Amino acid sequence: MCDNPAKAIELARTQNFDVIFSDVVMPGKNGIALLEELKAQGVASPVVMMSGQADIEMAVQATRLGALDFLEKPISTEKLLVTVENALKLRRLETENRQLKQRLGKHEIVWQGAPMQRVMAQLERVAASETRVCILGETGTGKELVARTIHERSPRAGGPFVTLNCAAVPAELIESELFGHEKGSFTGAAGRHIGKFEQADHGTIFLDEIGDMPLAMQAKLLRVLEEGEIERVGGDKPVGVDVRVIVATHRDLEARVREEKFRRDLFHRIYVFPLVLPPLRERREDIPALVAHFAAQVCAQNGWKPLAFSAEAIQALQSHAWPGNVRELRNMVERLMLLAPNGEVDLATVQVALPKGGIGGVSEAVAFSSGSLAERVDAFEREVILAELKRSHSNVTLAAKSLGMERSHLYKKAEQLGIDMRAIRREQESVPD
């Protein structure tokens, strides 16, 4: 119960109410003006207006302003209960709708510029086919999101979409994870386990970081791709599976083949349609749309009111290197919204939140990004090497010496991390003595 319109507005802004009942005639501010203010403040609670001096014009005005109902006094208990029930139903439906939009929004690819336009055009063409797709890109560029989108736009959209991160599963367990196992097939196998391939039957399986799959497992995967059947660990008969395979990696697969760390025959099986995702630093024109998208997600997840980003804040975000790519930007948006004063993310907030250069110019953003420890270590090592090469003016010999490595070891490490050393060597050779 509240007899002060100003206090009522403050309570509605700071607390959640299933339904708000408001009289029309009140001291200080009438109910119609209060209703208008509540809606202007973004209050989502249903509002029911009441009056002993009601007329049709007043009821129409209240409805246009967003009132759920307009009750004429005296109000019967039966009418009051029906109104409350309707308000609760509306509230529940709005909540369910918001949650549904939130879930759908998680799987939406957001883009505006030419780099992603080319990717989306390729995605549309390949999605309708059964072609195997190999998604290439740095950590955090959205490879799983692209794979899911291909599945959802394919004839298999009604089937399951099953994922496995090959780098996150121990080598001794990956066969069981992919193909399943029978009861008693090894210590701890207390029952039959259905693997990822069987789970994905008539759908799509997404094998992330396939470049890190152990060689022994690569041979078994090749057999599945060739014959369309798997065999559970400890099983004695093959099981047919109808699965579309999409793979992804941040590594240079061709370099892995040359190093004999990836089977050449498997490479040709999965590298049918390569889809290269640009890093965020090469699609800066998408950042304003991505920020708006992530901000809406954060607000929906936390029940917050919309928060604006100033033009200067957006420009500062566009100028950042984003070594963690889209994943890092998503985390930064949430951090900025927590730090923002007065309902707006301004330039000062961004300057406080953006990571400063670390040792040797390496960004601290890697430490705050999401992902497995191996992914973060790879991202950090990549930044260290690139920073050292920049400091040594692309002199590979000097960079290797500074890092305490043999020149050949630096080349090998760089290839593992997707650094184009050939381009760096060409740059070095083009500099006159």
Secondary structure by P-SEA (a helix, b strand, c coil): ccccaaaaaaaaacccccbbbbbcccccccaaaaaaaaaaaccccbbbbbbccccaaaaaaaaaacccccccccccaaaaaaaaaaaaaaaaaaaaaaaaaaaaaaabbbbccaaaaaaaaaaaaaccccbbbbbbbcccccaaaaaaaaaaacccccbbbbbbccccccccccccccccccccccccccbbbbccccccccbbbbbcccccccaaaaaaaaaaaaccccccccccbbbbbbbbbbbbcccaaaaaaaaccccaaaaaacccbbbbbbcccccccaaaaaaaaaaaaaaaaacccbbbbcaaaaaaaaaccccccaaaaaaaaaaaaaacccccccaaaaaaccccccccccccccccccccaaaaaaaaaaaaaaaaaaaaccaaaaaaaaacccaaaaaaaaaaaccaaaaaaaaaaaccc
